[in-house]
Amino acid sequence: IRTLSLSYQLHTSILERLHLEKGRIFLNGQNLYTLTNYEGLDPETPFNGSQFSALRTITAGLEFQF
C-alpha cells in the first residue's frame, strides 16, 4: 500500500452546534505496507550506503472553516 487517504466530512448538525461552515477529519498514509519476496535493497531508494527503505508516514488532522 503506497498511499492511502481517508476523509470524513462532518454532518451539518454537528457543524451548526460548533458554529462552523465546514469541517473535515482526515488521515493520510504513505509507504504503509509492501508485500514482496524480494530480499535485496529497495530499488526505489538511491544507494547511499544505507539499507533503509522509504519511511512510513502517517498524518492525521482536522480542518475547519468558520
N, C-alpha and C positions, 0 to 999 in steps of 0.2 A: 504494500500500500504506500504509494509515493506521496500522495496528497489527499487529505480528507478535510472537508469543510462542512460544518453543521451550523444552522442558524434558526432561531425561533423568534418570530415577530410577536410581541406582547399583544394580548387581546385588548380591544377598545375599552372594556370596563375597567381593566387594571390601569390603563393609561389615564383615564378620566379621574380616577381616585388619586393618582400621583401628580395630576395637573401637567401631563406631558402630551406632546403632539404625536411623537413616535418613540418606540422603544424596541430594542432588539438584544438578544443574548446570542453570543456566537462562540464557536470552538473550532480552531484550525489546527491541523497536524500535518507534519512533513516527515518523511522517512520513518513511518510508523512500523512497518514490517516488511521483511524481504524473505521470500521463500525460494531457496536455491540449493543445489547440490555443489555449486562452485566453491572451492576451498581456497582459491588464490586471493590476491589483493583485489579490492574493489576497482574495476576498470574505469569507473566514472570519477574517481578521486585521483588528482595528479600525484605522482610519486614524489614525495619529499622526504623519504627516509622513514615515513610513518606507515603503520599498517591499519590505521583507524579509518573507518568508513565515514560517510556523512553523518552528522549529528542528528538525533531525533529532536524535533522542535514541536512543542505544543503551546498554543496561545489561546487564551480564553478572555472574554471581555463582555462588557455591557456598553451599549450605545444608546444615548438618549437625545431627543431633540425637544427643547422647551418651546 
